[in-house]
């Protein structure tokens, strides 16, 4: 006989549910949206605790703000690249001299905001309090909170000038800043503080410095990141000493891969650290050989990190990147910590702003311009649950607003001219740019076309599946800027089209979006009549002349997923309302990114301007996702009808 | 060359969209939910106009309130049956003597409310104003509005007693009531008024009566239903006369199929109508043969209706049913107007209450008890868009509230005892009742089991597909009360599992819900470990001991549909919160409907009580909808493990 007693033990008694239980609906703290990744809702210290408890090692990356706007554009690209390796967080240093709290695209504040909002990275903003008023500091913190930043590295900072003195009631130590943050913002921010494995250079003693650190933690700091060091022992002793005086929070070692002789000297000078002799002995002889020094730095860092990780006292490593990629990535790869996880929580790049954590649906139009979409909807109050948009949402942000990535290409004007043509002679030469991009082949001048105004990156792997068809239609002036194939229930962990939690199935309706001439559109509309109601279309020109067979202005879900134990998720829709906003952006890119490469009144510029003024933007959805994609057939039919127009029926006047 | 001019003509210029256009988001009156049937949002007069303009004929049905509660239960069943033929609306007469505006289950108000809320029928409530104060009438109208009624048939009614006199400023004519409704409720209600093809019996003349009718329409009535008549010409002349004096609204002929000699005489006496001699000549000789009279009535009515419909002046027919089904249904069938449309807007029976018109998701548990679900959620303020429930919704209504269909079976106690056993001898005899129900076969006493406490109807066609499996498991005490098979993308017009608009695809995850003994549950839990995470389960007993592997208390979508040009619709979910409410109802039905059939302390009652107290309610979902349903395998594995329990491993004390 199987005993029942053992089972009973695993039952959870739900209080208040033995009767009809009005309470239980309150008790259930069911989230308002199907949560696809705990990462999107957890705060940093909880993520850190979860990762530490699960025993896996992780890393984080430190960057400093750039000096120029184009440096900022490059740094944001670096965030995207280095973000793909899976850092637990990144942090942005505070440059008191660089207007760090301003709205300049190079400010610490704006760079951290960009990392959170546009790159979806958990980020820590440094903040120094030395020589600042409380009002000023509160202002920075309020601004950071408003921008969606949730973590602060609280630092004293270096006094400006020699005449600095302690100030009664002012910010004399980082401890004062920690207290101020907790006092003014309660538990909103996660707070990090700095630790000095060899003692702060200005401290009276190592022990005195440890006591200061304990004060910072007691004041409310959540974890510690240390100053760089060169020997694993230095850090491990420091951790032991911290634990001995009752510091229990996580302590992350600051790792500095030596990347060059000059940068090492400069850093050592600033931080007043001593480089151990065994390192100097290796470096001095090769000080003019950058590659050799970097290789040594990688080797030395990997060795030290191995010791740290194997000690069991180090859950994660914090890297001082100096805004460079190669050395840090190599160290992480050798340590096995760089993990490019192809699994995506959603088909599009999520934002880490707290108010967007419930966002689970976007219009497909911005698929290649997610940052533009985030920017243009940044003032929205909420991100609709399960469906896109609603009439009470504010409109999209204006097109003419300035921002780092708005209408800006990552490539230089020269590079763009090489890719898109120094001189255009006809619409046909534009078509050739599109086909070169699609085939990732050199254009007639021998330059590979790596991007288009609507696509900053090369084609997505799933679009590659349709390369032959895309090539064929672009040759004839169906200038595709967005497309997705039909997917009828592929596993959610499919390496190319998968997304969401494991064990699910993802689906897509085929989508095709392109510019084409009004002559083509005239014929296309005739063809589309044959495809009713299978194909939905929206066709619009720059003036807003718009024709569609969409039902009641309702969105059409074109990507969705079915997962175990969850509601349906439909992250991508074709939405008639937002299409009219996208249309403005898509047409503007012809002029802003392409036409303006050429002289005013030049033939090249006139050709792009002609396309902008006269072409239509078309989107097509094949609703019959279990069947083969019919959209290529639609375009073929259009070409067929263009090539063989029906003869005019002669009307016989005698009849 | 194909000219472009012709295409341009069909473009709609959207104002305000040629620039980024903040206005266009306001212009789009996109509804807040994917609308599956215009019928759910249109008001009656618009439906009528749309049907009339499209040229198809329709019908409507008049009922009077019942005298007894069991009469009410039967009438509600009749609404369901007659509703399946597709009436445009039904109307409920007002019985001034029968407390018509009260909360009694037999009142006009409650019957109309039931038709709207629980049967999903567009309904008109009659209202008579004679001898009523304005306050009283306003009270009735407010109550009707609150209950979700949207249409009023405004009547004067018969004066009570002989001493009635016109009252200054009172309700002397139906016109006064129409004016009052428009004055107090603006355009909220659609208003219908009565027309008399042969003149109102109290009117001075036919012309005088027509003028009164014109006044009623001018005061704000939307359409006219006429008194019954016996010759098509009578009605067609009346319509011509109405049009001649400027009455332009729809005029619906009141059709009375003669169903018996006595009922005809009574009606004629009340309405002061004359029966034409050609009809009396036929009827008098057969006045004692009910069947013959009914057949004649059907034939006579069909003939007259054909003339009416062919006249081109009659868009729809209004039937005085006298609360009977046969004659009216037969007339409608012969006219080709009775159309049982298997297409369903959603998998469950919708309610016609205005506030529920956006309702598009329900827990699966109430699949066989939709009226109970509607009743228990009637106080909810909103019906979530796209997903079930949210924590701010009020709790489910209490179980002990009284209502027509709560805990009441349509069958008599006698009939139930015959089906479910005059005397139960063991749990096994309960299992046999379940298997008899599932196989729709007579039980051991020779009575067909037509219902169970959890299922008022025979098995749904889609459940029939699983009859063999259901039979097998019920025999062994897995007492199934709800189930659905896996559906992987069947067309939405599939006659068995289809729902929603055409051209779509519907899906289901397999679902199985049953009561079973604690011994079985113990083994089942072991088996379920092998099926993680493919199978989600909730297992609970009457005391609320609850075990589940549901993720974060999130609902699991188990029925969904993908349609052309729309968002995903997921009308059925397995929701952990509502399951705890359903559990109370499901366990209570054992006692209220079954145990109480037997004497207190009788063995039969004790057996049911034992099951109620000791069995568990289990639900299982197979998340892997593209594969074959594994839930039967789960149950098989449970039986297998019960039959062949693993031998205890003898522990060797020597080792």
Interface residues (C-beta under 8 A of the other chain):
Chain A: X2 X3 X4 X6 X7 X8 X10 X11 X12 X13 X14 X17 X18 X19 X20 X21 X22 X24 X25 X26 X28 X29 X30 X31 X32 X34 X35 X385 X386 X387 X389 X390 X391 X393 X395 X396 X398 X399 X488 X489 X503 X505 X507 X518 X519 X521 X522 X523 X525 X533 X534 X536 X540 X542 X543 X544 X545 X546 X547 X549 X550 X551 X552 X553 X554 X555 X556 X557 X560 X562 X563 X564 X565 X566 X567 X568 X570 X573 X576 X577 X580 X581 X583 X584 X621 X623 X624 X625 X626 X645
Chain B: X1 X2 X3 X4 X6 X7 X8 X10 X11 X12 X13 X14 X15 X16 X17 X18 X19 X20 X21 X22 X24 X25 X26 X28 X29 X30 X31 X32 X34 X35 X385 X386 X387 X389 X390 X391 X393 X395 X396 X398 X399 X488 X489 X503 X505 X507 X518 X519 X521 X522 X523 X525 X533 X534 X536 X542 X543 X544 X545 X546 X547 X549 X550 X551 X552 X553 X554 X555 X556 X557 X560 X562 X563 X564 X565 X566 X567 X568 X570 X573 X576 X577 X580 X581 X583 X584 X621 X623 X624 X625 X626 X642 X645
